[in-house]
């Protein structure tokens, strides 16, 4: 019995020491996101930010060289970041176009939501197919995750370029 108590105490002490030494799991995210946002500020009215901004969060992700699950999780963390950035340029474009659209069949503002919904369907189909090319295993999951992350990032940069060109001329 005494042996079990000592073993339990050593286990708890060791866990406490490791908990104090190890940084929290999400400490890497904030600097990585700041790096992406700084990268996104670079660009011209004709070109916008570089697609090199895509993948910076994954590059900082501790699990990027780990198991399939940890790699896919890194892709998902960055995909979620990019997905959270889509609404702002869409809203800016919608508001701007609503002010200057004609009231006819060429109006852009009412079509932006449908345009985005169609893009989301296309994204799912594109990335599902990319993953299916490699089957259900690890390579298929990694390929699908990478596709969703890159394509979502590209979409944000595309929308932001539209804002630069249309709204801030």
C-alpha atoms as a printed R data frame, in Angstrom:
    type eleno elety resid chain resno       x      y       z
1   ATOM     1    CA   UNK     A     1   0.000  0.000   0.000
2   ATOM     2    CA   UNK     A     2   2.804  2.346   0.935
3   ATOM     3    CA   UNK     A     3   4.462  1.607  -2.408
4   ATOM     4    CA   UNK     A     4   1.286  2.615  -4.262
5   ATOM     5    CA   UNK     A     5   1.071  5.911  -2.377
6   ATOM     6    CA   UNK     A     6   4.701  6.730  -3.164
7   ATOM     7    CA   UNK     A     7   4.223  5.772  -6.814
8   ATOM     8    CA   UNK     A     8   1.110  7.962  -7.034
9   ATOM     9    CA   UNK     A     9   2.907 10.886  -5.382
10  ATOM    10    CA   UNK     A    10   5.885 10.569  -7.784
11  ATOM    11    CA   UNK     A    11   3.502 10.419 -10.739
12  ATOM    12    CA   UNK     A    12   1.618 13.530  -9.622
13  ATOM    13    CA   UNK     A    13   4.865 15.405  -8.885
14  ATOM    14    CA   UNK     A    14   6.302 14.507 -12.279
15  ATOM    15    CA   UNK     A    15   3.121 15.595 -14.043
16  ATOM    16    CA   UNK     A    16   3.136 18.905 -12.164
17  ATOM    17    CA   UNK     A    17   6.763 19.591 -13.109
18  ATOM    18    CA   UNK     A    18   6.062 18.827 -16.778
19  ATOM    19    CA   UNK     A    19   2.945 20.993 -16.708
20  ATOM    20    CA   UNK     A    20   5.001 23.918 -15.414
21  ATOM    21    CA   UNK     A    21   7.761 23.380 -18.009
22  ATOM    22    CA   UNK     A    22   5.500 22.889 -21.025
23  ATOM    23    CA   UNK     A    23   3.913 25.942 -22.611
24  ATOM    24    CA   UNK     A    24   0.156 25.837 -23.118
25  ATOM    25    CA   UNK     A    25  -0.758 24.034 -26.328
26  ATOM    26    CA   UNK     A    26  -2.130 27.145 -28.060
27  ATOM    27    CA   UNK     A    27   0.785 29.542 -27.362
28  ATOM    28    CA   UNK     A    28   1.991 29.191 -30.947
29  ATOM    29    CA   UNK     A    29  -1.303 30.345 -32.537
30  ATOM    30    CA   UNK     A    30  -1.265 34.057 -31.694
31  ATOM    31    CA   UNK     A    31   2.206 34.777 -33.151
32  ATOM    32    CA   UNK     A    32   1.360 32.689 -36.235
33  ATOM    33    CA   UNK     A    33  -1.902 34.577 -36.814
34  ATOM    34    CA   UNK     A    34  -0.087 37.896 -36.325
35  ATOM    35    CA   UNK     A    35   2.429 36.813 -38.963
36  ATOM    36    CA   UNK     A    36  -0.374 35.975 -41.423
37  ATOM    37    CA   UNK     A    37  -2.124 39.286 -40.775
38  ATOM    38    CA   UNK     A    38   1.118 41.228 -41.322
39  ATOM    39    CA   UNK     A    39   1.643 39.300 -44.561
40  ATOM    40    CA   UNK     A    40  -1.893 40.159 -45.706
41  ATOM    41    CA   UNK     A    41  -1.150 43.888 -45.381
42  ATOM    42    CA   UNK     A    42   1.462 43.644 -48.117
43  ATOM    43    CA   UNK     A    43   0.183 44.021 -51.645
44  ATOM    44    CA   UNK     A    44  -0.815 46.439 -54.344
45  ATOM    45    CA   UNK     A    45  -4.135 47.373 -55.852
46  ATOM    46    CA   UNK     A    46  -3.321 45.103 -58.815
47  ATOM    47    CA   UNK     A    47  -1.937 42.094 -56.993
48  ATOM    48    CA   UNK     A    48  -3.059 42.051 -53.391
49  ATOM    49    CA   UNK     A    49  -1.200 39.991 -50.791
50  ATOM    50    CA   UNK     A    50   0.875 37.023 -51.820
51  ATOM    51    CA   UNK     A    51  -0.417 33.499 -51.577
52  ATOM    52    CA   UNK     A    52   2.720 32.931 -49.491
53  ATOM    53    CA   UNK     A    53   0.542 34.114 -46.576
54  ATOM    54    CA   UNK     A    54  -1.292 30.791 -46.831
55  ATOM    55    CA   UNK     A    55   0.384 28.056 -44.807
56  ATOM    56    CA   UNK     A    56   2.079 30.268 -42.223
57  ATOM    57    CA   UNK     A    57  -0.172 28.980 -39.432
58  ATOM    58    CA   UNK     A    58   0.499 25.374 -40.425
59  ATOM    59    CA   UNK     A    59   4.240 26.134 -40.538
60  ATOM    60    CA   UNK     A    60   4.057 27.143 -36.857
61  ATOM    61    CA   UNK     A    61   1.758 24.288 -35.826
62  ATOM    62    CA   UNK     A    62   3.486 21.814 -33.482
63  ATOM    63    CA   UNK     A    63   1.701 18.834 -35.058
64  ATOM    64    CA   UNK     A    64   2.645 19.532 -38.670
65  ATOM    65    CA   UNK     A    65   5.231 16.742 -38.748
66  ATOM    66    CA   UNK     A    66   3.330 14.327 -36.536
67  ATOM    67    CA   UNK     A    67   0.612 11.805 -37.171
68  ATOM    68    CA   UNK     A    68  -1.964 12.112 -39.918
69  ATOM    69    CA   UNK     A    69  -4.503 13.327 -37.363
70  ATOM    70    CA   UNK     A    70  -2.207 16.045 -36.047
71  ATOM    71    CA   UNK     A    71  -1.349 17.215 -39.580
72  ATOM    72    CA   UNK     A    72  -5.018 17.350 -40.537
73  ATOM    73    CA   UNK     A    73  -5.712 19.244 -37.303
74  ATOM    74    CA   UNK     A    74  -3.070 21.833 -38.268
75  ATOM    75    CA   UNK     A    75  -4.717 22.270 -41.680
76  ATOM    76    CA   UNK     A    76  -8.108 22.627 -39.991
77  ATOM    77    CA   UNK     A    77  -6.844 25.288 -37.569
78  ATOM    78    CA   UNK     A    78  -5.595 27.375 -40.492
79  ATOM    79    CA   UNK     A    79  -8.716 26.678 -42.581
80  ATOM    80    CA   UNK     A    80 -10.854 27.956 -39.698
81  ATOM    81    CA   UNK     A    81  -8.749 31.115 -39.525
82  ATOM    82    CA   UNK     A    82  -9.243 31.797 -43.245
83  ATOM    83    CA   UNK     A    83 -12.953 30.899 -43.101
84  ATOM    84    CA   UNK     A    84 -13.392 33.441 -40.306
85  ATOM    85    CA   UNK     A    85 -11.953 36.105 -42.612
86  ATOM    86    CA   UNK     A    86 -14.417 35.641 -45.507
87  ATOM    87    CA   UNK     A    87 -17.360 37.618 -44.084
88  ATOM    88    CA   UNK     A    88 -15.609 41.011 -43.837
89  ATOM    89    CA   UNK     A    89 -14.636 41.477 -47.510
90  ATOM    90    CA   UNK     A    90 -17.989 40.050 -48.631
91  ATOM    91    CA   UNK     A    91 -19.809 42.573 -46.434
92  ATOM    92    CA   UNK     A    92 -17.636 45.427 -47.717
93  ATOM    93    CA   UNK     A    93 -18.277 44.430 -51.331
94  ATOM    94    CA   UNK     A    94 -22.006 43.994 -50.720
95  ATOM    95    CA   UNK     A    95 -22.340 47.410 -49.063
96  ATOM    96    CA   UNK     A    96 -20.287 49.143 -51.732
97  ATOM    97    CA   UNK     A    97 -22.058 47.488 -54.650
98  ATOM    98    CA   UNK     A    98 -25.492 48.148 -53.103
99  ATOM    99    CA   UNK     A    99 -24.728 51.891 -53.172
100 ATOM   100    CA   UNK     A   100 -23.581 51.930 -56.786
101 ATOM   101    CA   UNK     A   101 -25.443 49.039 -58.433
102 ATOM   102    CA   UNK     A   102 -28.040 49.742 -61.028
103 ATOM   103    CA   UNK     A   103 -31.457 48.266 -60.357
104 ATOM   104    CA   UNK     A   104 -31.332 45.855 -63.235
105 ATOM   105    CA   UNK     A   105 -30.059 42.446 -64.190
106 ATOM   106    CA   UNK     A   106 -26.448 43.621 -63.805
107 ATOM   107    CA   UNK     A   107 -26.694 44.358 -60.084
108 ATOM   108    CA   UNK     A   108 -23.857 42.659 -58.182
109 ATOM   109    CA   UNK     A   109 -24.839 43.084 -54.504
110 ATOM   110    CA   UNK     A   110 -27.827 40.707 -54.565
111 ATOM   111    CA   UNK     A   111 -25.713 38.028 -56.227
112 ATOM   112    CA   UNK     A   112 -22.819 38.012 -53.757
113 ATOM   113    CA   UNK     A   113 -24.451 35.617 -51.271
114 ATOM   114    CA   UNK     A   114 -25.384 33.157 -54.030
115 ATOM   115    CA   UNK     A   115 -21.888 33.513 -55.461
116 ATOM   116    CA   UNK     A   116 -20.399 32.622 -52.064
117 ATOM   117    CA   UNK     A   117 -22.776 29.688 -51.519
118 ATOM   118    CA   UNK     A   118 -21.863 28.296 -54.939
119 ATOM   119    CA   UNK     A   119 -18.186 28.731 -54.118
120 ATOM   120    CA   UNK     A   120 -18.650 26.724 -50.879
121 ATOM   121    CA   UNK     A   121 -20.257 23.851 -52.821
122 ATOM   122    CA   UNK     A   122 -17.410 23.995 -55.336
123 ATOM   123    CA   UNK     A   123 -14.834 23.944 -52.492
124 ATOM   124    CA   UNK     A   124 -16.372 20.812 -50.962
125 ATOM   125    CA   UNK     A   125 -16.513 19.051 -54.334
126 ATOM   126    CA   UNK     A   126 -12.986 20.083 -55.318
127 ATOM   127    CA   UNK     A   127 -11.419 18.973 -52.037
128 ATOM   128    CA   UNK     A   128 -13.512 15.809 -51.681
129 ATOM   129    CA   UNK     A   129 -12.338 14.774 -55.134
130 ATOM   130    CA   UNK     A   130  -8.720 15.694 -54.357
131 ATOM   131    CA   UNK     A   131  -8.825 13.473 -51.269
132 ATOM   132    CA   UNK     A   132 -10.671 10.617 -52.978
133 ATOM   133    CA   UNK     A   133  -7.932 10.361 -55.576
134 ATOM   134    CA   UNK     A   134  -5.800  8.821 -52.817
135 ATOM   135    CA   UNK     A   135  -8.477  6.705 -51.160
136 ATOM   136    CA   UNK     A   136  -9.593  6.697 -47.544
137 ATOM   137    CA   UNK     A   137  -6.156  6.492 -45.988
138 ATOM   138    CA   UNK     A   138  -3.716  9.013 -44.624
139 ATOM   139    CA   UNK     A   139  -2.708 10.619 -47.920
140 ATOM   140    CA   UNK     A   140  -6.361 11.175 -48.856
141 ATOM   141    CA   UNK     A   141  -7.125 12.854 -45.520
142 ATOM   142    CA   UNK     A   142  -4.012 15.022 -45.698
143 ATOM   143    CA   UNK     A   143  -4.709 16.009 -49.314
144 ATOM   144    CA   UNK     A   144  -8.311 16.956 -48.524
145 ATOM   145    CA   UNK     A   145  -7.289 19.010 -45.469
146 ATOM   146    CA   UNK     A   146  -4.546 20.798 -47.383
147 ATOM   147    CA   UNK     A   147  -6.946 21.518 -50.255
148 ATOM   148    CA   UNK     A   148  -9.588 23.009 -47.953
149 ATOM   149    CA   UNK     A   149  -7.019 25.174 -46.173
150 ATOM   150    CA   UNK     A   150  -5.309 26.489 -49.321
151 ATOM   151    CA   UNK     A   151  -8.497 27.043 -51.293
152 ATOM   152    CA   UNK     A   152 -10.183 28.895 -48.416
153 ATOM   153    CA   UNK     A   153  -7.100 31.088 -48.003
154 ATOM   154    CA   UNK     A   154  -7.045 31.779 -51.737
155 ATOM   155    CA   UNK     A   155 -10.715 32.759 -51.559
156 ATOM   156    CA   UNK     A   156 -10.069 35.320 -48.822
157 ATOM   157    CA   UNK     A   157  -7.176 36.829 -50.786
158 ATOM   158    CA   UNK     A   158  -9.356 36.934 -53.913
159 ATOM   159    CA   UNK     A   159 -12.169 38.747 -52.074
160 ATOM   160    CA   UNK     A   160  -9.719 41.158 -50.450
161 ATOM   161    CA   UNK     A   161  -8.249 41.935 -53.872
162 ATOM   162    CA   UNK     A   162 -11.761 42.697 -55.144
163 ATOM   163    CA   UNK     A   163 -12.195 45.122 -52.241
164 ATOM   164    CA   UNK     A   164  -8.851 46.786 -53.052
165 ATOM   165    CA   UNK     A   165  -9.763 47.105 -56.713
166 ATOM   166    CA   UNK     A   166 -13.454 48.012 -56.470
167 ATOM   167    CA   UNK     A   167 -13.838 49.906 -53.215
168 ATOM   168    CA   UNK     A   168 -10.492 51.505 -52.499
169 ATOM   169    CA   UNK     A   169  -9.467 52.734 -55.943
